[in-house]
Amino acid sequence: MSIPTVRLTAEDAADQLDRALREFGFVQLVGHGASAAAAAALRDHGDAFFALSPEVKSRFVHPAPEANRGFRAKGAEALSYSLGQPSPPDLFESFNCGADDRVDGTPLFQSTPWPDDVVPGFATAAHGWLREMENLSARLDRILGDLLGIDLATVSTAGPDTMAIIDYRPGPDGEETPVAGQQRMGAHSDYTSFTILDADPVPGLQIIGSDGRWLDVTPEPDGLLLNIGDVVAMLTNDRWPSTLHRVVPMADGCAPTRRSVAYFHYPDRDYLIGRQPLADAIDESRYQPVTVAEHLLGKLTAPKLNQPPTSASTAGDRL
């Protein structure tokens, strides 16, 4: 079993997306138009940053856990806590950032501590891919909104979008010795409308398949992965599920070298996530109305502080 691939330029791309997202909540996109040069430039700058010493990288940690900006060291969080599931800390490093033109100093719109003094051009490379993702997200908002009967495009122009540059390298000796229950990235659903992932075409990522088992997902070199997040799952009463996913350790088949760049896309912060009157979602709503900001803040700090989330889970019986 494998996730479907949809070419966005196909005449029936919308129908293909609907079928794939109903079944998996995950799909591979090709023909997406995002710049390969912009992606490569960001990868190069990310590689340079993660190769720095821990002491240097620690200069770029943002002090506020809800800000979701700056460097996160290996073991700094455990994403399964976002589902209320305790676990050992995750084995990845990341650098999280957002577009500077959305900064206003509020918790979800903080400045990024750019490391341009040690990796010149980092911010420029990041903003290059951020622009590509903003454009692709706007295109997907129109396609998915039309399918769902929700005006996602109009209400998703200035949300708390975030980009995470993620590195899964093992220790300096090339070894990785996880303790029991430890993952490179713990099982979680994303908190987004949707997430766009540019990942190395190597093993490691797994999602919960339609049969309830973990399914390996290895993207094509030119493919981007799209997965539905909590916001759309809540809007559609789980017509499109917010799929659980994780990254396993090397001992379970993950490639030693694995990198990814995740773009997390949201509606505007004050948008009320309430059930929409979809024709095939006439059963009782599974979720209480909540704003995007309330939902996101209730999820973000749990993995970093090892605390239960205060926002609703969309995992249902899939845990």
GULUM-964036 format. One record per residue (C-alpha): x, y, z. Coordinates in pm, whole numbers, m for minus. Each point is the difference from the previous one (the first is absolute). Layout:
<drenbas>
{c1:X	c2:Y	c3:Z}
...
</drenbas>
This chain:
<drenbas>
{c1:0	c2:0	c3:0}
{c1:125	c2:350	c3:m78}
{c1:m147	c2:349	c3:12}
{c1:m139	c2:137	c3:m327}
{c1:189	c2:245	c3:m219}
{c1:m191	c2:292	c3:m153}
{c1:128	c2:223	c3:m279}
{c1:m141	c2:342	c3:77}
{c1:m16	c2:93	c3:m369}
{c1:m233	c2:m293	c3:m80}
{c1:m358	c2:87	c3:m95}
{c1:m136	c2:m225	c3:272}
{c1:257	c2:98	c3:265}
{c1:m270	c2:122	c3:241}
{c1:m194	c2:m325	c3:m18}
{c1:319	c2:m201	c3:50}
{c1:87	c2:210	c3:303}
{c1:m345	c2:m52	c3:150}
{c1:25	c2:m379	c3:m31}
{c1:355	c2:m13	c3:136}
{c1:m66	c2:231	c3:293}
{c1:m319	c2:m180	c3:101}
{c1:187	c2:m332	c3:18}
{c1:345	c2:100	c3:125}
{c1:6	c2:369	c3:90}
{c1:338	c2:m16	c3:m177}
{c1:95	c2:35	c3:m368}
{c1:308	c2:62	c3:m213}
{c1:m11	c2:302	c3:m230}
{c1:187	c2:28	c3:m328}
{c1:m37	c2:272	c3:m261}
{c1:m25	c2:242	c3:293}
{c1:216	c2:273	c3:m156}
{c1:210	c2:73	c3:310}
{c1:356	c2:105	c3:m84}
{c1:257	c2:m279	c3:25}
{c1:274	c2:264	c3:20}
{c1:m165	c2:165	c3:303}
{c1:m35	c2:m339	c3:169}
{c1:366	c2:m86	c3:m64}
{c1:120	c2:337	c3:129}
{c1:m184	c2:m48	c3:328}
{c1:131	c2:m356	c3:37}
{c1:358	c2:123	c3:m49}
{c1:m38	c2:270	c3:263}
{c1:m171	c2:m242	c3:237}
{c1:283	c2:m250	c3:m40}
{c1:252	c2:273	c3:85}
{c1:m195	c2:101	c3:309}
{c1:m48	c2:m351	c3:141}
{c1:372	c2:m73	c3:m51}
{c1:87	c2:273	c3:253}
{c1:94	c2:m85	c3:357}
{c1:m276	c2:m35	c3:261}
{c1:138	c2:307	c3:176}
{c1:m40	c2:217	c3:m308}
{c1:m345	c2:m135	c3:m88}
{c1:m123	c2:59	c3:354}
{c1:40	c2:375	c3:m57}
{c1:m307	c2:m17	c3:m224}
{c1:m246	c2:m157	c3:244}
{c1:m313	c2:209	c3:49}
{c1:m86	c2:23	c3:373}
{c1:m380	c2:m25	c3:m42}
{c1:m129	c2:m355	c3:m75}
{c1:m321	c2:135	c3:m156}
{c1:200	c2:210	c3:m248}
{c1:107	c2:m304	c3:m205}
{c1:302	c2:189	c3:m131}
{c1:372	c2:m69	c3:m8}
{c1:211	c2:m306	c3:77}
{c1:m132	c2:m311	c3:170}
{c1:270	c2:m243	c3:116}
{c1:m26	c2:m378	c3:m18}
{c1:m207	c2:m113	c3:296}
{c1:m158	c2:342	c3:57}
{c1:m352	c2:m126	c3:m57}
{c1:m213	c2:m312	c3:m27}
{c1:m278	c2:48	c3:m253}
{c1:m214	c2:m285	c3:130}
{c1:m87	c2:226	c3:295}
{c1:m212	c2:202	c3:m245}
{c1:m231	c2:m305	c3:5}
{c1:26	c2:m36	c3:376}
{c1:231	c2:m301	c3:m42}
{c1:322	c2:13	c3:210}
{c1:318	c2:m123	c3:m170}
{c1:377	c2:47	c3:9}
{c1:126	c2:315	c3:m176}
{c1:22	c2:m1	c3:m379}
{c1:325	c2:m45	c3:m194}
{c1:m5	c2:296	c3:m237}
{c1:127	c2:355	c3:m25}
{c1:m192	c2:281	c3:m163}
{c1:9	c2:367	c3:m82}
{c1:m344	c2:161	c3:m7}
{c1:m77	c2:328	c3:m169}
{c1:m271	c2:213	c3:m153}
{c1:m43	c2:288	c3:m241}
{c1:137	c2:324	c3:146}
{c1:m287	c2:204	c3:m141}
{c1:m246	c2:m174	c3:235}
{c1:193	c2:77	c3:322}
{c1:m196	c2:204	c3:255}
{c1:147	c2:m121	c3:329}
{c1:m302	c2:m204	c3:111}
{c1:67	c2:m362	c3:107}
{c1:m57	c2:m161	c3:m343}
{c1:162	c2:281	c3:m202}
{c1:346	c2:36	c3:152}
{c1:320	c2:100	c3:m177}
{c1:230	c2:m276	c3:m122}
{c1:355	c2:4	c3:145}
{c1:163	c2:m36	c3:m341}
{c1:355	c2:m146	c3:8}
{c1:135	c2:213	c3:m285}
{c1:312	c2:94	c3:196}
{c1:114	c2:m365	c3:m7}
{c1:m179	c2:m119	c3:m319}
{c1:m13	c2:301	c3:m233}
{c1:m311	c2:12	c3:m218}
{c1:m204	c2:m236	c3:220}
{c1:m293	c2:242	c3:36}
{c1:m2	c2:77	c3:m374}
{c1:m8	c2:m371	c3:m86}
{c1:m276	c2:m65	c3:253}
{c1:m214	c2:285	c3:m129}
{c1:46	c2:m132	c3:m353}
{c1:m164	c2:m331	c3:93}
{c1:m255	c2:172	c3:225}
{c1:m122	c2:196	c3:m303}
{c1:m24	c2:m319	c3:m205}
{c1:m206	c2:m163	c3:275}
{c1:m224	c2:305	c3:47}
{c1:m83	c2:m10	c3:m371}
{c1:m62	c2:m375	c3:m5}
{c1:m209	c2:19	c3:318}
{c1:m222	c2:269	c3:m153}
{c1:m50	c2:m224	c3:m304}
{c1:m87	c2:m298	c3:220}
{c1:m236	c2:212	c3:213}
{c1:m201	c2:72	c3:m314}
{c1:m6	c2:m364	c3:m115}
{c1:m78	c2:m152	c3:339}
{c1:m241	c2:277	c3:95}
{c1:m203	c2:m60	c3:m316}
{c1:m17	c2:m371	c3:79}
{c1:m116	c2:62	c3:355}
{c1:m226	c2:298	c3:m59}
{c1:215	c2:210	c3:234}
{c1:159	c2:330	c3:m102}
{c1:347	c2:m95	c3:124}
{c1:175	c2:245	c3:m234}
{c1:m165	c2:311	c3:142}
{c1:56	c2:m95	c3:366}
{c1:359	c2:m126	c3:m39}
{c1:202	c2:302	c3:m111}
{c1:185	c2:94	c3:321}
{c1:0	c2:m304	c3:226}
{c1:276	c2:m117	c3:238}
{c1:173	c2:m199	c3:m275}
{c1:330	c2:m154	c3:109}
{c1:279	c2:m183	c3:m178}
{c1:217	c2:m263	c3:168}
{c1:335	c2:m103	c3:m147}
{c1:63	c2:m342	c3:152}
{c1:314	c2:m212	c3:25}
{c1:10	c2:m362	c3:123}
{c1:375	c2:m68	c3:m3}
{c1:125	c2:m260	c3:252}
{c1:280	c2:69	c3:248}
{c1:352	c2:102	c3:m109}
{c1:103	c2:m368	c3:0}
{c1:m283	c2:m87	c3:m238}
{c1:m182	c2:m197	c3:266}
{c1:m352	c2:42	c3:134}
{c1:m110	c2:m181	c3:313}
{c1:m362	c2:82	c3:80}
{c1:m149	c2:m108	c3:329}
{c1:m323	c2:m200	c3:10}
{c1:m284	c2:187	c3:m169}
{c1:222	c2:275	c3:m142}
{c1:m48	c2:122	c3:m357}
{c1:188	c2:239	c3:m220}
{c1:m331	c2:189	c3:4}
{c1:m285	c2:m127	c3:213}
{c1:m346	c2:m77	c3:m131}
{c1:m217	c2:309	c3:m37}
{c1:m254	c2:175	c3:m216}
{c1:77	c2:345	c3:m135}
{c1:m190	c2:296	c3:143}
{c1:m46	c2:165	c3:m341}
{c1:m247	c2:35	c3:m283}
{c1:261	c2:m197	c3:m188}
{c1:374	c2:m57	c3:m5}
{c1:226	c2:m5	c3:m305}
{c1:313	c2:m213	c3:47}
{c1:313	c2:2	c3:m212}
{c1:184	c2:m312	c3:119}
{c1:306	c2:m191	c3:m115}
{c1:m110	c2:m298	c3:m213}
{c1:115	c2:m251	c3:262}
{c1:m179	c2:m228	c3:250}
{c1:m101	c2:111	c3:347}
{c1:m342	c2:166	c3:m16}
{c1:m301	c2:m212	c3:91}
{c1:m373	c2:78	c3:8}
{c1:m300	c2:m188	c3:135}
{c1:m153	c2:m169	c3:m305}
{c1:m366	c2:m75	c3:m63}
{c1:54	c2:m349	c3:146}
{c1:120	c2:146	c3:331}
{c1:362	c2:m103	c3:m54}
{c1:308	c2:215	c3:m40}
{c1:73	c2:60	c3:m368}
{c1:343	c2:101	c3:m132}
{c1:m1	c2:315	c3:m214}
{c1:300	c2:85	c3:m218}
{c1:m56	c2:300	c3:m229}
{c1:127	c2:29	c3:m355}
{c1:295	c2:238	c3:m51}
{c1:m226	c2:269	c3:m152}
{c1:m307	c2:m73	c3:212}
{c1:m143	c2:197	c3:290}
{c1:m210	c2:m169	c3:267}
{c1:m329	c2:159	c3:102}
{c1:m179	c2:m102	c3:316}
{c1:m318	c2:126	c3:159}
{c1:28	c2:150	c3:348}
{c1:m231	c2:41	c3:295}
{c1:m167	c2:320	c3:m126}
{c1:m148	c2:m158	c3:m314}
{c1:m77	c2:m325	c3:183}
{c1:m200	c2:200	c3:255}
{c1:m171	c2:208	c3:m269}
{c1:m108	c2:m313	c3:m188}
{c1:m87	c2:m214	c3:304}
{c1:284	c2:m232	c3:m108}
{c1:m120	c2:m43	c3:m358}
{c1:367	c2:64	c3:m75}
{c1:205	c2:m142	c3:290}
{c1:296	c2:169	c3:164}
{c1:227	c2:m299	c3:m51}
{c1:234	c2:m119	c3:272}
{c1:360	c2:m23	c3:m114}
{c1:347	c2:m55	c3:145}
{c1:365	c2:m44	c3:m97}
{c1:157	c2:m324	c3:122}
{c1:361	c2:m50	c3:117}
{c1:274	c2:m151	c3:m215}
{c1:m51	c2:m336	c3:172}
{c1:m353	c2:m9	c3:m145}
{c1:104	c2:88	c3:m354}
{c1:58	c2:376	c3:m10}
{c1:285	c2:116	c3:m222}
{c1:300	c2:136	c3:194}
{c1:m14	c2:326	c3:m195}
{c1:m349	c2:145	c3:m9}
{c1:m113	c2:361	c3:m29}
{c1:m333	c2:165	c3:m56}
{c1:m161	c2:343	c3:m17}
{c1:m357	c2:23	c3:128}
{c1:m225	c2:297	c3:m74}
{c1:m290	c2:25	c3:244}
{c1:m295	c2:196	c3:m142}
{c1:m293	c2:145	c3:198}
{c1:m301	c2:226	c3:m36}
{c1:27	c2:342	c3:161}
{c1:47	c2:m9	c3:378}
{c1:m354	c2:113	c3:93}
{c1:m176	c2:m236	c3:m240}
{c1:m252	c2:m213	c3:190}
{c1:47	c2:m369	c3:m70}
{c1:m358	c2:m115	c3:3}
{c1:m168	c2:m287	c3:m176}
{c1:m107	c2:86	c3:m354}
{c1:m340	c2:m113	c3:m141}
{c1:136	c2:m264	c3:m237}
{c1:m258	c2:m223	c3:m162}
{c1:171	c2:m319	c3:116}
{c1:84	c2:124	c3:352}
{c1:m348	c2:26	c3:151}
{c1:87	c2:m198	c3:312}
{c1:62	c2:175	c3:330}
{c1:312	c2:219	c3:4}
{c1:298	c2:m165	c3:164}
{c1:173	c2:326	c3:90}
{c1:m79	c2:316	c3:191}
{c1:53	c2:329	c3:m187}
{c1:341	c2:155	c3:67}
{c1:211	c2:267	c3:m167}
{c1:313	c2:m89	c3:m191}
{c1:214	c2:179	c3:259}
{c1:m164	c2:m182	c3:292}
{c1:42	c2:m339	c3:m166}
{c1:361	c2:61	c3:m98}
{c1:109	c2:139	c3:337}
{c1:m164	c2:m296	c3:171}
{c1:215	c2:m239	c3:m204}
{c1:335	c2:174	c3:m44}
{c1:132	c2:m1	c3:354}
{c1:m94	c2:m357	c3:96}
{c1:289	c2:m176	c3:m183}
{c1:252	c2:255	c3:129}
{c1:m111	c2:m1	c3:363}
{c1:m100	c2:m371	c3:15}
{c1:m352	c2:94	c3:98}
{c1:m344	c2:m108	c3:m124}
{c1:m147	c2:218	c3:m276}
{c1:m293	c2:228	c3:76}
{c1:m140	c2:m25	c3:m355}
{c1:m215	c2:m275	c3:m145}
{c1:157	c2:m307	c3:m157}
{c1:m110	c2:m116	c3:m346}
{c1:165	c2:m342	c3:43}
{c1:m320	c2:m178	c3:104}
{c1:61	c2:m373	c3:42}
{c1:317	c2:1	c3:m213}
{c1:246	c2:45	c3:289}
</drenbas>
